[in-house]
């Protein structure tokens, strides 16, 4: 299945959204990691070029979590799909709520493409806000409480039977510099992998 092609069947294609264009087996996906926002250059995204900026941050996190991975394909083969909550590059330092809301229908349909998901990881505040908007629409309440990640990450949250895990943003050079957030994100990835294996 091609993610972009599937979403374009049911979504408004006149809006310019950066959607993943690679082929994937939807039944094999057991976990979805939702990052904050697409990069300004699509080649720097998780499924862009092999040495993309986003790949340079995610591979070390999985390695720290105890995985022998060296490519994004290795992560996919583990049953982990990575996407972005906001499908348009940010134009300012802060991602505006309207950007989250404009991308939300695409994210919601994208998540629905994977029927065997056991865990959804929310990598950063923007991902948490986006998922809470999806949850609120369906259940009238947030999936994750509006508290700091360090306070909520060790609690168990569920949306139906799916474990929802808040964690830290996995892109940008800061994640490789901020040792404590890097360590905690790697710990969260290890927990996610234990759940799906």
N, C-alpha and C positions, 0 to 999 in steps of 0.2 A: 504494500500500500504506500502511495506517495501522500505524505501529510498535506502538502499544499493543494494537490489535486482533489483530495477528499474534502477539504474545507471549502474550496471554491465551488463544489457542487451544491453546497447549502448556504453559502455566505455571499455577501455583497462584494463582488470582485472589483468594483470601481474604487474602493478604498485601497490606498497603498499600504499594505501590511507586509512585513517581512515574515514569511512563513517557511518552515523547513520543507525542503524539496527532495529529500532522499527517500529511498525505499525502506520500509520497515515492516516487520511481521507484528501486527497489533496484538495477537494473542500471547506473544512471548514477553510483552512488557508487564512487569510486576510492580514497578515503582516509577513515579514521575517526580523529577526534581524541577521545581519552577523557580527560575532565576528572575531577576528584576526586569531588565530591559534589553532589547536587541542592541548590538553595536551599530555605530553609524556606517561601518563598512560590513556588509553581509559576509564577506570572506573571513572576517574575524570572529564569527559566531561559532557555536559548538560544532556545527556540521559544515563549516566553510572549508578553508584550506587546512591541511594536516597540522601546521604549526600556528594556527590561529591564536590570537590573544586569549580567548575564552578557554581554549583547550589547554593552554599553558598554565591556567590556574586550576582547572578541574582535575587534571591528571595527578598532580602532586597531592591533592586532597584525597583521592582514592588510594594512592600509594600509602599515604599516612594512615589510612583506615585499614591497611593490611592487604590491599589488592595488588596483584601483579598485572597492572595495566600500563599500556604505553600509547594507546590511541583511543579516540572516541568510540570506535567500533568495538574495542574490548569492553567498554562500559555498556554499550548496547547489548552485547552478547550475554552480559550478566542479567539482562532484563530490566535495565535502568534507562529510561528515556529522559532527556533534559530539554527543557524548553524555556521560553521567556514569557513573563506575564504581559509585558507591554511590547507590542509588535511593531512599534515605530520608534526610531532613535530619539533620545531625549535632546531637546534644544536648549535646556537650561540645566543647572546643577541639580535642582530638585525636579522630580517627576510629578507633573500636575495630575490631580485626580481625574481630569477630563481625559488624559492620555490612557489612564488605567481603564476608565469606563468605555472608551472607544475600542479598546482591544479585548475587553471582557467577553463579548460574544464569541470571538475566535478562540480564546483560551478555553471557554466552557465547552465548545464543540470539539476542540482538540483533545481535552481530557476524556470526553465521551467516546472517542475512537478506541480506547483501550479498556476492554471489559474485564480483564483479569488483574487490575491494579489492587495491590494490598496496602501500599504506602504512597502518600503524597508528601514530599518535603517542600516546605516553603522557605526559600533561600533569600531572606531579607524582608524588610518591612513592606516593600512594594508588593512582593509576592503574597505576603500575609494579607494585606489590604484587598488585593484582587480576589483571593480565595474567600475571604470573609464576605465580600460582595456576592459571590456565587452562592455561598451558604445561606446568607440572609435572604436572598431571593427565593430560595427553596424552603427554608425552615423558619424564617423570620428571626434567626439568631446567628451570631458569629460562630464559626467553627473553632476559632482561636480567640481567647480573651485579648483585649487591647491593653496588654502589659508588655514590658520589655522582654526581649527574647531570652535574656539570661534567666529571667524569672519563670518563663513558660516552657523552656526547652526540655526540662526534665519531667514534665507531666505528660500523661497519655491523653490524647484527644482523638475523637473518632467522628467521621462523617459517614453515617451508616456503618458499614463494616470496614471502611478504609481508615487506617491510622494516618492522622495528619500530624506532621512533625515540623514545628517552627525551628529555623536555624539561621545561619548568617549568609549574607550575599557571597556568592562563589566566584565573582568576577571582579576585575579591576586589580591593579597592582597592590592595593592596600591589604587584600586578603593574604597575600604572601608576606607582607611586612608585619601585620598585626598578629603576632604569634598566638595570643590567647584565642582570638576568633578562629584562626586557622585550626588550632587544636580542637576547639569545640565543634566546628563544622565537620572535621574528620571523625570525631567521636560519634556525631549524629549519623554520618554516612555509614559507619560500622554497625550501628544499631539497625538502620534501615536494611542493610544487607543481611543481617541475622534474621530479620523478619521475613524476607522474601526467599531465603534459601532453606 
